[in-house]
Amino acid sequence: MLSNNKPSRYVSIIMPCRNEEKHISACLDSVLSNDYPKGLLEIIVIDGTSDDSTRELVDEYIRKHPFIRLLHNPDKITPKGLNIGITNAKGDIIMRMDVHSRYCSNYISTLVHYLDELNCDNVGGMWITKPSGTNIIARAIAVATSLPFGIGDAWYRIGENRIRQVDTVPYGCYRKKVFKEIGYFDEDLIRNQDDEFNARLIKNGGKIYLIPEARIEYYARESLNEIIKMFYQYGFYKPLVNIKVGKPATIRQLIPPLFVLYLLSILVSLFFKLYLFPYTLTILAIYFILNILNSLVTAIKEKDIKLALVLPIIFCSIHLSYGFGYIAGLVYHPIPRVLKRNNIDSPHDNRSRKSN
């Protein structure tokens, strides 16, 4: 139950984006429909040199709502846009938002309330994943990216009905002083910059909570090419996150790259006519059985049998693209070079910002 106290915290919403003419208007409308006092709110859109009508659409909103600002991000990448937004923000609370999302009417007030109520450093809401298009591919992508078999056990993706302490949340609502204490978003990370920042926050004594009441309608990628590219990038930058925060990958993160290496070992053995480990085909059979079963059960639950034909392809695309990306990331981001570039003496630095 939220307090009846009148909100008094000034909130800066930062929205990095690029070529989002399809989503920007609906996103801004949902934010403007929030119940938080507009006199305590600013919205900063940081555009990464869009070549569609994104900037023109934002300019129309600025003419009607002077608390909306548009900034320029010539480097185009998300963490750079986030940092531009943070450094230009006036509020003592920074709320990151993604343009691919729509936000419930009490989203801002709920997160601001619990940031203070729980005396924590970051709070975030629950994703309700929606398709970006009407075709079966878009629908299957939305379904697959909200299932444990597709994307793992992130609570904000697969669903939760109670407030819980977690290691990451979507987007995030932070006290601005956090960025002064532990630094800004890492601009080496085109993807996974929020994972790295939240891991750094926890490492330095911070706490993160998932607030299921704060609902987010997230619109998933629309095409197979988009989802492959996105999960490849997630995999590619994950080893770099692990190196930077001095934390080894979890078993869950290692399963896709290990599966890819297993498939490559089968191809190599066949090519050289080794046939040394024919019994290992059992693993491949188990994977396909699990894939088909999850697809069938989901299709029945969603009352759309066509999903049973498409979901196996989407699941494979997610797993393989992430796995290949992770392996490529391990090769591209050697540990000594990353440590030297970031002036890190040891990946096990346990200094805490709250130690004093």
Rosetta blueprint (number, residue, H / E / L):
1 M L
2 L L
3 S L
4 N L
5 N L
6 K L
7 P L
8 S L
9 R L
10 Y L
11 V E
12 S E
13 I E
14 I E
15 M E
16 P E
17 C E
18 R L
19 N L
20 E L
21 E L
22 K L
23 H L
24 I H
25 S H
26 A H
27 C H
28 L H
29 D H
30 S H
31 V H
32 L H
33 S L
34 N L
35 D L
36 Y L
37 P L
38 K H
39 G H
40 L H
41 L E
42 E E
43 I E
44 I E
45 V E
46 I E
47 D E
48 G L
49 T L
50 S L
51 D L
52 D L
53 S L
54 T H
55 R H
56 E H
57 L H
58 V H
59 D H
60 E H
61 Y H
62 I H
63 R H
64 K H
65 H L
66 P L
67 F L
68 I E
69 R E
70 L E
71 L E
72 H E
73 N L
74 P L
75 D L
76 K L
77 I L
78 T H
79 P H
80 K H
81 G H
82 L H
83 N H
84 I H
85 G H
86 I H
87 T H
88 N H
89 A L
90 K L
91 G L
92 D L
93 I E
94 I E
95 M E
96 R E
97 M L
98 D L
99 V L
100 H L
101 S E
102 R E
103 Y E
104 C L
105 S L
106 N L
107 Y H
108 I H
109 S H
110 T H
111 L H
112 V H
113 H H
114 Y H
115 L H
116 D H
117 E H
118 L L
119 N L
120 C L
121 D L
122 N E
123 V E
124 G E
125 G E
126 M E
127 W E
128 I E
129 T E
130 K E
131 P L
132 S L
133 G L
134 T L
135 N L
136 I H
137 I H
138 A H
139 R H
140 A H
141 I H
142 A H
143 V H
144 A H
145 T L
146 S L
147 L L
148 P H
149 F H
150 G H
151 I H
152 G L
153 D L
154 A L
155 W H
156 Y H
157 R H
158 I H
159 G L
160 E L
161 N L
162 R L
163 I L
164 R E
165 Q E
166 V L
167 D L
168 T L
169 V L
170 P L
171 Y L
172 G L
173 C E
174 Y E
175 R E
176 K L
177 K H
178 V H
179 F H
180 K H
181 E H
182 I H
183 G L
184 Y L
185 F L
186 D L
187 E L
188 D L
189 L L
190 I L
191 R L
192 N L
193 Q H
194 D H
195 D H
196 E H
197 F H
198 N H
199 A H
200 R H
201 L H
202 I H
203 K H
204 N L
205 G L
206 G L
207 K L
208 I E
209 Y E
210 L E
211 I E
212 P E
213 E E
214 A E
215 R E
216 I E
217 E E
218 Y E
219 Y E
220 A L
221 R L
222 E L
223 S L
224 L H
225 N H
226 E H
227 I H
228 I H
229 K H
230 M H
231 F H
232 Y H
233 Q H
234 Y H
235 G H
236 F H
237 Y H
238 K H
239 P H
240 L H
241 V H
242 N H
243 I H
244 K H
245 V H
246 G L
247 K L
248 P L
249 A L
250 T L
251 I H
252 R H
253 Q H
254 L H
255 I H
256 P H
257 P H
258 L H
259 F H
260 V H
261 L H
262 Y H
263 L H
264 L H
265 S H
266 I H
267 L H
268 V H
269 S H
270 L H
271 F H
272 F L
273 K L
274 L L
275 Y L
276 L L
277 F L
278 P H
279 Y H
280 T H
281 L H
282 T H
283 I H
284 L H
285 A H
286 I H
287 Y H
288 F H
289 I H
290 L H
291 N H
292 I H
293 L H
294 N H
295 S H
296 L H
297 V H
298 T H
299 A H
300 I H
301 K H
302 E H
303 K L
304 D L
305 I L
306 K L
307 L H
308 A H
309 L H
310 V H
311 L H
312 P H
313 I H
314 I H
315 F H
316 C H
317 S H
318 I H
319 H H
320 L H
321 S H
322 Y H
323 G H
324 F H
325 G H
326 Y H
327 I H
328 A H
329 G H
330 L H
331 V H
332 Y H
333 H L
334 P L
335 I H
336 P H
337 R H
338 V H
339 L H
340 K H
341 R H
342 N L
343 N L
344 I L
345 D L
346 S L
347 P L
348 H L
349 D L
350 N L
351 R L
352 S L
353 R L
354 K L
355 S L
356 N L
